[in-house]
């Protein structure tokens, strides 16, 4: 810690101050933005390692164009692959699913324990840096080649661009080919800490992973859902 740059996008002054204080106390370099325009400008200029983004930014009183967190996320994903931790004030599942589908890495419901914030941030950044890379040789399947050291996936001779969490989920499944792995086990393996959130987080990331790996994501062959239990990888070994 200490070298990673974090941008906090929050329009409530007290919440912004508290969040920044927690992250600065943990040794991160923190900058701030209170609206979508400034956030996108800073993301382009500063290239932060992580964006902590409030999903419910207020429309404000200046009469100008505004963006909520989902819109900011959608726009930043056009040009930036920075990690994103969404902050929400709601437990409504479809809001969280929307954030994950747009490319967020994780979400945290406000109010939150400062220790949980730092744990989530540390886990996201650790994955992004590859600090949790597993040893061992490449996994070879008829459809895919998975290289844990380089954190690269090759399909049909071309690299498939995966986010750190997508790679870790795929690796966890592929290393136990043919075995069912429950959602809570996948969370533990991929998030690298005890996660007490909604297990549907896994389902959303799996949906994104299937779109990148399957020939037809509506009829997946590689990543099978075992209803009520979890997921199973069925890649054909070579």
Long-range contacts (C-beta under 8 A, 24 or more apart in sequence): 1-26, 1-27, 1-28, 1-122, 2-27, 2-28, 2-29, 3-29, 4-28, 4-29, 4-49, 4-50, 4-125, 5-29, 5-30, 5-31, 5-46, 5-47, 5-48, 5-49, 5-50, 6-30, 6-31, 6-48, 6-49, 6-50, 6-51, 6-52, 6-121, 7-31, 7-32, 7-33, 7-39, 7-42, 7-43, 7-46, 7-48, 7-50, 7-51, 7-52, 8-32, 8-33, 8-51, 8-52, 9-33, 9-34, 9-36, 9-39, 9-51, 9-52, 9-53, 9-54, 9-57, 9-69, 9-72, 10-34, 10-52, 10-54, 10-57, 10-87, 11-35, 11-54, 11-57, 11-58, 11-60, 12-54, 12-58, 15-54, 15-110, 18-114, 19-52, 19-87, 19-117, 22-114, 22-117, 22-118, 23-52, 23-117, 23-118, 23-121, 26-118, 26-121, 26-122, 28-121, 35-60, 35-66, 35-67, 36-66, 36-67, 36-68, 36-71, 36-72, 36-75, 37-65, 37-67, 39-72, 39-76, 40-72, 40-75, 40-76, 43-76, 43-80, 43-82, 44-79, 44-80, 47-80, 47-82, 48-82, 49-82, 49-83, 49-125, 49-128, 50-82, 50-83, 50-84, 50-85, 50-121, 50-124, 50-125, 50-128, 51-76, 51-82, 51-83, 51-84, 51-85, 52-85, 52-87, 52-121, 53-84, 53-85, 53-86, 53-87, 53-104, 54-86, 54-87, 55-86, 55-87, 55-88, 55-89, 55-95, 55-99, 55-107, 56-88, 56-89, 56-90, 69-99, 70-98, 70-99, 70-102, 73-99, 73-102, 73-103, 73-104, 74-102, 77-102, 77-103, 81-163, 83-124, 83-125, 83-128, 83-164, 85-120, 85-121, 85-124, 87-112, 93-198, 93-200, 96-198, 96-200, 96-201, 97-200, 97-204, 100-201, 100-204, 100-205, 100-208, 101-204, 101-207, 101-208, 103-163, 105-163, 105-164, 105-165, 106-165, 106-191, 106-201, 107-197, 107-201, 119-193, 122-193, 123-191, 123-192, 123-193, 124-164, 126-192, 127-164, 127-165, 127-168, 127-190, 127-192, 128-164, 130-164, 132-168, 132-192, 134-171, 139-171, 139-174, 139-175, 140-237, 140-238, 141-174, 141-177, 141-235, 141-236, 141-237, 141-238, 142-235, 142-236, 142-237, 142-238, 143-213, 143-222, 143-235, 143-236, 144-174, 144-213, 144-222, 144-235, 146-170, 146-171, 146-174, 153-213, 155-213, 160-212, 160-213, 161-212, 162-209, 162-212, 163-208, 165-190, 165-191, 165-205, 166-205, 166-208, 166-209, 166-212, 169-202, 169-205, 169-206, 169-209, 170-209, 170-213, 170-223, 170-233, 173-223, 173-231, 173-232, 173-233, 174-233, 174-235, 176-233, 177-233, 177-234, 177-235, 177-237, 178-232, 178-233, 178-234, 179-232, 180-226, 180-229, 180-230, 180-231, 180-232, 181-230, 181-231, 181-232, 182-229, 182-230, 183-230, 183-231, 185-230, 186-230, 186-231, 202-231, 206-231
